Amino acid sequence: MASPPAVHIIDDDDAVRGSLAILLETRGFAVAAYASAQAFLVQAEDGIQGCVITDVQMPEMNGLQLLRVFRARNLDVPVLVMTARGGRALAGEAMAQGARAVIEKPFAADAFIHAIQAALAG
């Protein structure tokens, strides 16, 4: 039996991380949650399976900076960027840095799940 796809959630907001983890686990995903990009990168040193969902606005290292680290390290993993402050400029920069999608908060659960499934499918 194949293991469920891994989804890595990176968000500095405990409530958001917890809510997303519950949503994804109830939909059959294996979830790992991180309070910061740095905490995620420490775990990612051994490789990354699945996809990454990161918030844009975080202290120390934001989601766009994390995408730049992925590019610099040649990490080929699908990344979805979440933001409460959308806009074409932000979406364009995130996509240019390698994001598969930009998801604006608040979002519908089904649309969120669909975006993850599309990212995992390639």
Steps between C-alpha positions, in 0.01 A plus 500: 500500500641838398551763767288814476655801327697725734398861536732736686323804648713802589319780681592703807134511614429202730125509430546499121754216517274294723188559292673414174655188651159376618340575163773318308518202735124447470549495122763226522824698482801444723578840649807657655465853637769759568487837676772651281683456172821437693342214696385346173843536336667316788267204439536528122875434503429129449271568202141597447213279394156630405429871482552814705238755597649820634361828619653813351504721808725343764774647717868435429445324165184556299350266243662674203841480662438130563428452129835665422675256735331211319629629166851556638508145636340352187215355706237373261185490710160648419430807712167673557513850646223629727438867559245727661641788295456393142576693189642451158849613596524250786351220292735577213806501723398177671444326167831636365674351805347159429168487684239277337213713626417798717201448726329802650361477852226437580454210260246224454613163634420316177695750287794468739495118482473514121807729480698255715392202292597684180842588644563141605393372160763715334 
